[in-house]
Amino acid sequence: MPDPQLRAGDSDREAVAATLGRALSDGRLTVDEYEERLAKVYAARTYADLDPLTADLPRGGRPAPAPKPTAPAVPRPAAMGRPAPWNRGVLAMWASWLTTALIVTAIWLATSIGNGRPDNFWPIWVILPWGAVLLARTVTGGPHQRSRDRRRHDCR
């Protein structure tokens, strides 16, 4: 075990982040706990900052499956495999938007039918601004991703 007062490197932070990712996939951490600890990982400067983040997790976690003898691995974007925690959050935000859009559109349709004529499509004032904000957050990675990237850059 290195001296707790020594400065941690990027590879040390990545190793702890990988351990937290395994703990999340094993169900040992909630998404909120994972994100909170991950933020602390990338803000850590010494081994003493990193050690408490995995102290309550089993050492080594479950064994990794043996690699299958296949063709060389091709890197795949996270969106192609199992969604990363951030991707699950994005999907949840879009699901909320879609649900709300359907509800307000149904209300508009019901009132238009009740009036016997179509009213102005007022749900657009709910659907478009919210959709634009979600689209911007999805494309840019959201404020969480930018602050994590900024912290990683500051640690170097």
Secondary structure, DSSP 8 states (H G I E B T S, - for coil): ---TTSB--HHHHHHHHHHHHHHHHTTSS-HHHHHHHHHHHHH--BHHHHHHHHTTS-SS-S--------S------GGGSS--HHHHHHHHHHHHHHHHHHHHHHHHHHHHHHHTS----TTHHHHHHHHHHHHHHHHH-HHHHHHHHHHHHHH-
